[in-house]
Amino acid sequence: MISAEARIHPAAVVEPGAQIAAGVEIGPFAVVGPEVRLAEGVVVKPHAIVTGWTDVGAGTVIFPGACVGEVPQDLKFRGERTRLVIGARCKIREGATLNTGTEGGGGLTQIGDDCLLMTGAHVGHDARLGDRVILANQAAIAGHCQIGDDVIVGGLSGVHQWVRVGRGAIIGAVTMVTNDVVPYGLVQGPRGVLDGLNLVGLKRRGVERSEITALRAAYQMLAQGEGSFLDRARRLADETDSQHVREMTDFILGASDRSFLTPK
């Protein structure tokens, strides 16, 4: 169904079956596939491709040359019907690539609300991105990753498959992340190391000073306390009254397919 209030350029290709809501704009030479649903106010700019079983949330803008909803880059993929769901008000910039899921990974790739995926960014199959995530130019998120709310991934950086990155973490440019990153962590270096907390991000979001102080103390305990990293996290979980520290310990003690980047 195509709303009468949608604006579709005559040179665009919208295949039968696509669902196009009111206020959608589709530019010349854009392609929209038959299983695509574009919510109200979505903009698909010239030469962008939106295909596969893909839902795009209201107000999202897909820029020229982006390829959204193509099949996974996974040799185990056998053509199973899987999805890509993109939230509201996202910006998917030029040349970005977002793939649908795989049967073995749950069948869903998901992007939250208000995300910015800059030029050439990639989101692999079955990855889950939270809200307000920023992927800078050419950043790549591999399959099955979980990226929390408010995470920033710097340009030319890569996150290894199955890695979890906790809420509010920041990954510097030209960094390879091969293990889980705790919430609010700061990761940098060619082979990423946990090098502190994302204090700038915490302050920008208005986190109370007492919570930041508690996080800094928790980080020091994780870095220098007795026992293993998990032992220190368990002690923190038993002792803390801080909401943000509790979020960090819950993340560390949760299920994961990877080990952790630990404090230097």
PyMOL commands that set and color helices and strands:
alter all, ss='L'
color gray80, all
select helices_A, chain A and resi 103-105+199-204+209-224+229-239+243-253
alter helices_A, ss='H'
color red, helices_A
select strands_A, chain A and resi 7-8+13-14+19-20+25-26+31-32+36-38+43-44+49-50+53-56+61-62+67-70+83-86+91-92+97-99+108-111+116-117+122-123+128-129+134-135+140-141+146-147+152-153+158-159+164-165+170-171+176-177+185-188+193-197
alter strands_A, ss='S'
color yellow, strands_A
deselect
rebuild
show_as cartoon
